[in-house]
Amino acid sequence: MSLNYSRKLTGRKRHIDANRHLGFMLSFVAGAINAGGFLAVQQYTSHMTGIVSSMADSLALGMYGVTLAGLGAVLSFLAGAACCAFIVNFSRRHRMHGEFALPLLLEAALLLCFGLLGAQLTHIDGLFVSATVMLLSFMMGLQNALITKISNSEIRTTHITGVVTDIGIELGRLAYWNSSRVMDVARVIANRERLRMLTLLAVLFFLGGVVGAFGFKYFGYVATVPLSVLLVSLAIAPLLDDLALLMLKFRNIK
């Protein structure tokens, strides 16, 4: 990946095309992490709706351990989103180029830890769940908050419920027949470009899931290492820009 393309995707200056290209890549990564992570811990770590519903069911059935396990995953997801917001706002106030690249670098580092140490982390107890579940949930919260902030809530990458809902809305508009007899009401028009974007997000999430599942099945935890490398390649250019500025300031001080 060229530095200019990396700078376009994760740099401080934003464009709608860059937001969508980044969303496509992160949707693939999220699908791979979610599916591969399920094979590792037998639990999806991005689907907070399902986890919270499971917590409610388990509480009603007296399965308090399952409820607490869900709470651990939710709090980890929440912590990831909060961490992303902290990093982005800190970087923005200090006028750093890597305000969006730094969270991706952190996700890449955590994903590398999962790939290299995942088997050991499953035996470490975290907050009601294993450290592996906490790590995966934290990463999903981090990534979802990042793409939400970048796209002003237009794009989601770690879960598909909202994406499929929006696809359905656009399909309903597309199928609607605007009667020529109704003249004083605005016509119902589908946003075909948005429909294509949403469909591609869903397809890439699915393809990422297939790749992640097969990768974990045949290669184990280490299958996530290429995903970590991909995230680093996305984030590298703005981080190099910040490093160059830091070195320049250091030389001026001397």
C-alpha positions in Angstrom: 0.0 0.0 0.0 1.4 3.4 -1.0 2.0 6.1 1.6 -0.3 8.5 -0.2 -3.1 6.0 -0.1 -2.5 5.3 3.5 -2.5 9.1 4.2 -5.8 9.4 2.3 -7.5 6.6 4.3 -6.4 7.5 7.8 -5.1 11.1 7.6 -6.6 14.1 9.3 -8.1 15.5 6.1 -11.2 13.4 5.3 -13.2 12.7 2.2 -16.3 10.6 1.8 -14.5 8.2 -0.6 -11.7 7.7 1.9 -14.2 7.0 4.6 -15.9 4.4 2.6 -12.7 2.7 1.4 -11.5 2.5 5.0 -14.9 1.2 6.0 -14.7 -1.6 3.4 -11.3 -2.7 4.7 -12.3 -2.5 8.3 -15.5 -4.4 7.7 -13.5 -7.3 6.2 -11.1 -7.2 9.2 -14.0 -7.1 11.7 -15.7 -10.1 10.0 -12.4 -12.1 10.1 -11.8 -11.2 13.8 -15.4 -11.9 14.8 -15.5 -15.3 13.1 -12.0 -16.4 14.0 -12.6 -15.2 17.5 -15.7 -17.3 17.8 -13.8 -20.4 17.0 -11.3 -19.4 19.6 -13.6 -18.6 22.5 -17.0 -19.9 21.3 -18.5 -16.4 21.6 -19.1 -13.5 19.2 -17.4 -10.4 20.6 -18.9 -7.6 18.4 -22.6 -8.3 18.7 -23.6 -6.3 21.8 -27.3 -6.7 21.2 -27.1 -10.5 21.4 -24.8 -10.3 24.4 -27.1 -8.0 26.3 -30.1 -10.1 25.4 -28.3 -13.2 26.6 -27.5 -11.5 29.9 -31.2 -10.7 30.4 -32.2 -14.3 29.6 -29.5 -15.7 31.9 -30.5 -13.5 34.7 -34.1 -14.5 34.5 -33.0 -18.2 34.4 -30.7 -17.8 37.4 -27.6 -18.4 35.3 -25.6 -15.6 37.0 -22.3 -16.7 35.7 -23.4 -16.2 32.1 -24.8 -12.8 33.0 -21.5 -11.7 34.5 -19.6 -13.1 31.5 -21.7 -10.9 29.2 -21.1 -7.9 31.5 -17.4 -8.5 31.1 -17.7 -8.4 27.3 -19.9 -5.3 27.3 -17.6 -3.4 29.6 -14.6 -4.4 27.5 -16.4 -3.2 24.3 -17.3 0.0 26.1 -13.7 0.5 27.3 -12.5 0.1 23.7 -14.9 2.8 22.4 -13.9 5.1 25.2 -10.2 4.6 24.6 -10.7 5.4 20.9 -12.6 8.7 21.7 -9.8 9.6 24.2 -7.0 9.0 21.6 -8.8 10.8 18.8 -9.7 13.9 20.9 -6.2 14.1 22.4 -4.6 13.9 19.0 -7.0 16.4 17.6 -6.3 19.0 20.3 -2.6 18.6 19.7 -3.1 18.8 15.9 -1.6 15.5 15.2 -1.9 13.8 11.7 -2.5 10.4 13.3 -5.7 11.2 15.2 -7.4 8.3 13.4 -4.3 6.3 12.7 -3.3 5.8 16.3 -6.4 3.8 17.3 -5.7 1.6 14.3 -2.2 1.1 15.4 -3.4 0.2 18.9 -5.8 -2.3 17.3 -3.0 -3.8 15.2 -0.9 -4.2 18.3 -3.7 -5.9 20.3 -4.5 -8.1 17.3 -0.8 -9.1 17.1 -1.0 -10.0 20.8 -4.1 -12.1 20.1 -2.3 -13.9 17.2 0.9 -14.7 19.2 -0.5 -15.1 22.7 -4.1 -16.1 22.2 -3.7 -19.7 23.4 -2.2 -18.5 26.7 -4.7 -15.6 27.2 -7.6 -18.1 27.2 -6.3 -19.5 30.5 -6.0 -16.0 32.1 -9.1 -14.9 34.0 -10.3 -11.3 33.3 -13.4 -9.5 34.4 -15.8 -12.4 34.6 -14.5 -13.7 31.3 -11.1 -14.8 29.9 -8.6 -12.2 28.9 -9.1 -13.3 25.3 -12.8 -12.3 25.3 -11.9 -9.0 26.9 -9.2 -8.4 24.3 -11.5 -9.2 21.3 -14.4 -7.1 22.7 -12.1 -4.2 23.4 -10.8 -4.3 19.8 -14.3 -4.3 18.4 -15.4 -1.4 20.5 -12.2 0.5 19.5 -12.8 -0.1 15.8 -16.5 0.6 15.8 -16.0 3.9 17.6 -13.2 4.9 15.2 -15.2 4.4 12.0 -18.2 6.0 13.6 -16.2 9.1 14.4 -14.5 9.2 11.0 -17.8 8.8 9.0 -20.0 10.9 11.3 -22.0 7.7 12.1 -22.6 6.8 8.5 -20.6 3.6 8.5 -20.5 0.7 10.9 -18.1 -2.2 10.5 -18.2 -4.5 13.5 -21.8 -5.5 13.2 -24.3 -6.0 10.4 -27.7 -5.4 12.0 -27.8 -1.7 11.2 -26.3 -2.3 7.8 -28.9 -4.8 6.8 -31.7 -2.5 8.2 -30.4 0.3 6.0 -30.2 -2.0 3.0 -33.8 -2.9 3.6 -34.8 0.8 3.8 -33.1 1.6 0.5 -34.6 -1.5 -1.2 -38.1 -0.4 0.0 -37.5 3.1 -1.5 -36.2 1.5 -4.7 -39.3 -0.7 -5.0 -41.7 2.2 -4.3 -43.8 3.3 -7.2 -44.4 7.1 -7.3 -47.9 7.7 -8.6 -48.1 10.5 -11.1 -51.4 11.5 -9.6 -49.7 12.6 -6.3 -48.1 15.8 -7.3 -47.8 17.8 -4.1 -45.6 15.3 -2.2 -41.9 14.7 -2.6 -41.1 11.6 -4.7 -39.6 8.6 -2.9 -36.1 8.0 -4.4 -33.6 5.4 -3.3 -30.0 6.4 -2.7 -28.4 3.9 -5.1 -24.9 4.9 -4.2 -25.6 4.3 -0.5 -27.2 1.0 -1.3 -24.1 -0.2 -3.1 -21.9 0.9 -0.2 -24.1 -0.8 2.4 -24.2 -4.0 0.3 -20.5 -4.0 -0.1 -20.0 -3.6 3.6 -22.2 -6.6 4.3 -20.5 -8.7 1.7 -17.0 -7.8 2.9 -17.9 -8.6 6.5 -19.2 -12.0 5.3 -16.0 -12.7 3.2 -13.9 -11.6 6.1 -15.7 -14.0 8.3 -15.1 -16.9 5.9 -11.4 -16.0 5.6 -11.1 -15.7 9.4 -12.9 -19.0 10.1 -10.8 -20.9 7.6 -7.6 -19.2 8.7 -8.2 -20.1 12.4 -9.3 -23.6 11.5 -6.1 -24.4 9.5 -3.5 -22.0 11.1 -4.8 -21.2 14.6 -4.3 -17.9 16.3 -1.4 -16.9 14.1 -3.9 -16.4 11.2 -4.7 -13.0 12.6 -1.1 -11.7 12.1 -1.7 -10.7 8.4 -4.7 -8.7 9.6 -2.5 -6.9 12.0 0.0 -6.1 9.2 -2.9 -4.7 7.1 -4.0 -2.4 9.9 -0.4 -1.1 10.3 -0.2 -0.4 6.5 -3.4 1.6 6.8 -2.1 3.7 9.6 1.5 4.1 8.7 1.6 7.4 6.7 0.0 9.8 9.2 2.1 8.3 11.9 5.3 8.9 9.9 4.2 12.4 9.3 3.8 13.0 13.1 7.2 11.3 13.7 8.8 13.7 11.1 7.3 16.7 12.8 8.4 15.5 16.3 12.0 15.0 15.0 11.9 18.5 13.5 10.8 20.0 16.8 13.5 18.1 18.6 16.2 19.5 16.3 14.9 23.0 16.7 15.1 22.7 20.4 18.7 21.6 20.2 
